[in-house]
Structures are given as structure tokens and as C-alpha cells.
Amino acid sequence: MTEIKTDKNYQLKMDNLINIMRNSGFLNNSRVESAIKKTPRHEFVPMSLQEKAYDDIPIPIMNNQTVSQPSVVSRMTEWLDVREGQKILEIGSGSGWQSAILSYLVGHGTIFSIERHPELVNFAKENLEKIGIKNVSVTLGDGSLGLPKESPFDRIIITAACEKIPQSLFEQLSINGLLIAPVGEFTQSLVLIKKTPHGVLEIKNEPGYVFVPLLGKFYSEKY
């Protein structure tokens, strides 16, 4: 994959964002920090909002979706404890920014990302292609059902709010695999779950987040 050289203006903004996330306790892992630095956020937001790309805020994109707040992306990525060579399922491609960060962390591994909006599938693919990322597969589909033909997955990340984590996703997670999701109806808690030979175990739970909702057949056709 190609390492993108950002211009000096964006580089200064990236450095400032990294410092903000470090100082607020949302960035504590050097591998995750390196992956974020290699992934220019301004390449994954609408051109009209590129000047806000390195603010620690969510940025709206099409279909009432957002590029998640950087500190939240950092938190979720760190908790997921991604390793070289893993296979990861991402539910909700959005602009492709989270996928791109994960792609650096897995190295020769693979990211499978599912998105229900055709326009966002194309947007994410274009963004990933223009920075030379080749180990991410973006698929149009129902994220609540997962991607059983490619399972099991070492890690699963859900980037939209779940009232309840779909059982099909637990089934597609490998033994000793980790799943992270924002769980809750109006506000969410970030929940990290490990699948063990004896069932699922909640590892971490942190309240105080707000995500757009996960939609799909698992949630009674709430389209």
C-alpha cells in the first residue's frame, strides 16, 4: 500500500489532533497512533469539509451517516487489539477511514467491510483506492447479518449503535476473538466482548457515546 504524504498544513493539524487525543486519554497505543498518522482523514471526508478533517469531531457524509470522531475511532481500535495477519469484519464502512486504519494494523491480513448504502460503498472504495490500500474488501449488504461465507473472523467491529448485538455476529467470531460495539438505544456504551470456548465474556464497558443506529433484518426490517 502507498504511504500518503500530506501537505504541511494538514500535517500540522494531524500532529495537533494526535496531541489532543493523547492528552485526553483516548490515544495510548503506539501502533494505533502510527496507523492514524498514516491515514490522512482529509482524504475520507467531503471536499467541502476537508478543513475540519483534523478536528476531534464526527463529520457528516451522505445518507445521514458520519465519519466517526477520531478519539472514538482511536478508543475502539485500541480496545480491538488488532494483530498482524488477522481477518477483521467491519459493520458499517462509512467513508472507509476506519477500514484504512485497520488495514495498516493487520498488514498482510484482510478487512471485510459491509455497508448498506450503495453510495457509501462507492465512496469508501474510491477513498481506499486513492491512497493505495488493497487489503480491504467493501461489500454492499446487511451488516446485521454479517458475512458468514468469510467467517470466522478474528475481530469484529460494529460502527453503528446496536440495541442488541446480532447473534449471527457472535456466531461468525472465532474462538478467543474480540467484538466491539456501541450498545444502547438513545445513548450507547462501548462494549468489548471476547468469545471463549465456554461462551461470551464482557471485557470492557464504557458509557457515554452516541452513534447512528445499525439497521437491518435482525432489527425487524427497520429500514
C-alpha positions in Angstrom: 0.0 0.0 0.0 1.1 3.6 -0.6 2.0 5.9 2.3 0.5 9.2 1.6 2.5 12.4 2.1 0.1 15.1 3.4 1.0 18.7 2.9 2.5 20.7 5.7 -0.8 22.3 6.7 -2.6 19.0 7.1 0.5 17.5 8.9 0.4 20.3 11.5 -3.3 19.7 12.0 -2.7 15.9 12.3 0.0 16.5 14.9 -2.3 18.7 16.9 -5.1 16.1 16.8 -2.7 13.4 18.0 -1.7 15.6 20.9 -5.4 16.3 21.8 -6.2 12.5 21.8 -3.1 11.7 23.9 -3.8 14.4 26.4 -7.5 13.3 26.8 -6.5 9.7 27.3 -8.0 8.4 24.0 -4.7 7.5 22.4 -2.4 5.3 24.3 -1.0 2.7 21.8 1.9 3.5 19.6 0.8 1.1 16.8 -2.6 2.7 16.7 -1.1 6.2 16.7 1.2 5.2 13.8 -1.8 3.8 11.8 -3.8 7.0 12.3 -0.8 9.1 11.2 -0.5 7.1 8.0 -4.2 7.5 7.2 -5.0 11.1 6.1 -8.5 11.8 7.4 -9.0 14.7 4.9 -9.0 12.1 2.1 -12.1 10.4 3.6 -14.4 13.4 4.1 -16.3 15.5 1.6 -14.2 18.1 -0.1 -16.3 20.9 1.4 -15.4 19.8 4.9 -11.7 18.9 4.5 -10.6 21.9 6.6 -12.4 20.3 9.6 -10.9 16.8 9.0 -8.4 17.1 11.9 -10.9 18.5 14.4 -11.9 15.9 17.0 -15.5 15.8 15.8 -17.7 13.5 13.7 -18.1 14.8 10.1 -21.3 14.3 8.2 -21.2 12.4 4.9 -24.0 11.2 2.7 -27.2 9.3 3.7 -27.2 10.8 7.2 -24.0 9.0 8.1 -20.8 10.3 9.6 -17.1 9.8 9.7 -16.7 9.0 13.4 -14.9 11.3 15.9 -11.2 10.5 15.8 -10.9 10.0 19.6 -13.8 7.4 19.4 -12.1 5.6 16.5 -8.9 5.5 18.5 -10.6 4.1 21.5 -12.4 1.4 19.6 -9.3 0.5 17.6 -7.1 0.2 20.7 -9.6 -2.0 22.5 -9.9 -4.3 19.5 -6.2 -5.2 19.9 -5.6 -5.8 16.2 -2.7 -8.1 15.3 -0.7 -8.7 12.2 -2.3 -11.1 9.7 -5.8 -11.1 11.2 -9.1 -11.2 9.4 -11.5 -8.5 10.5 -15.2 -7.8 9.8 -16.3 -4.2 9.9 -20.0 -3.5 10.1 -20.6 0.0 8.5 -17.9 1.1 6.0 -18.9 4.8 6.0 -16.2 6.7 4.2 -13.6 3.9 4.7 -11.4 5.8 7.2 -11.8 3.2 10.0 -11.1 0.4 7.4 -7.9 2.2 6.3 -6.6 2.4 9.9 -7.3 -1.3 10.5 -5.7 -2.2 7.2 -2.3 -0.8 8.4 -2.6 -2.7 11.6 -3.3 -6.1 10.0 -0.5 -5.8 7.5 -0.9 -8.8 5.2 -4.3 -9.6 6.8 -7.7 -8.7 5.4 -10.5 -6.3 6.3 -14.1 -7.2 5.1 -16.4 -4.3 5.4 -20.1 -4.3 4.9 -22.2 -1.2 4.0 -25.9 -0.9 3.3 -25.8 2.3 1.3 -24.6 1.9 -2.3 -23.4 5.5 -2.5 -21.2 4.9 0.6 -19.8 1.6 -0.8 -18.6 3.5 -3.8 -17.3 6.4 -1.7 -15.3 4.1 0.6 -13.9 2.1 -2.3 -12.8 5.3 -4.1 -11.2 6.7 -0.9 -9.3 3.5 -0.2 -8.2 3.2 -3.8 -6.8 6.7 -4.0 -4.4 6.1 -1.0 -3.4 2.7 -2.3 -5.0 0.4 0.2 -5.6 -3.1 -1.3 -6.4 -5.3 1.7 -9.9 -4.0 2.3 -13.0 -5.5 0.7 -16.1 -3.3 0.8 -19.4 -5.1 0.2 -22.9 -3.9 -0.2 -25.1 -5.8 2.3 -26.9 -6.1 5.5 -24.4 -5.6 8.3 -26.8 -7.0 10.9 -26.4 -10.4 9.2 -22.6 -10.3 8.9 -20.7 -12.1 6.2 -21.0 -15.8 7.0 -19.2 -17.0 3.9 -16.0 -15.3 5.0 -16.2 -16.3 8.7 -14.8 -16.9 11.2 -13.3 -13.6 11.9 -10.5 -12.8 14.5 -12.1 -9.4 15.2 -15.5 -7.8 14.6 -16.1 -4.0 14.9 -19.6 -2.6 14.7 -19.6 1.2 13.9 -23.3 1.8 14.5 -25.5 1.7 17.6 -27.0 -1.7 18.4 -30.0 -2.1 20.6 -28.7 -5.7 20.9 -25.7 -7.3 19.2 -26.9 -9.7 16.5 -26.5 -13.3 17.4 -25.2 -14.0 13.8 -22.2 -11.9 14.5 -21.3 -13.8 17.6 -21.5 -17.0 15.5 -19.1 -15.5 12.9 -16.5 -14.6 15.6 -13.6 -17.1 16.1 -12.9 -18.6 19.5 -10.9 -16.2 21.5 -11.9 -13.5 19.0 -12.9 -10.0 20.1 -16.0 -8.0 19.1 -16.6 -4.3 19.9 -19.8 -2.4 19.5 -21.7 0.6 20.8 -24.7 -0.8 22.6 -27.8 1.1 23.6 -30.9 2.8 22.1 -30.5 6.5 22.7 -27.0 6.7 24.1 -24.6 3.9 23.9 -21.9 2.2 25.9 -18.8 0.9 24.1 -18.8 -2.8 24.9 -15.8 -5.2 24.2 -16.7 -8.9 24.2 -14.5 -12.0 23.9 -15.8 -15.3 22.6 -14.4 -18.1 24.7 -14.9 -21.9 24.4 -17.4 -21.5 27.3 -19.4 -18.6 25.9 -19.1 -14.8 25.6 -17.3 -12.7 28.2 -17.7 -8.9 28.5 -14.2 -7.4 28.9 -14.8 -3.7 28.9 -17.8 -1.4 29.1 -17.7 2.4 28.9 -20.8 4.6 28.7 -21.3 8.0 27.1 -21.3 7.6 23.4 -23.7 8.4 20.6 -23.7 6.6 17.2 -26.1 6.4 14.3 -28.2 3.3 14.5 -27.4 -0.1 13.0 -30.3 -1.1 10.7 -31.1 -4.4 9.1 -33.1 -7.6 9.0 -32.0 -8.5 12.5 -33.9 -5.5 13.8 -37.3 -6.4 12.2 -36.7 -4.7 8.8 -36.3 -1.2 10.3 -35.3 0.4 7.1 
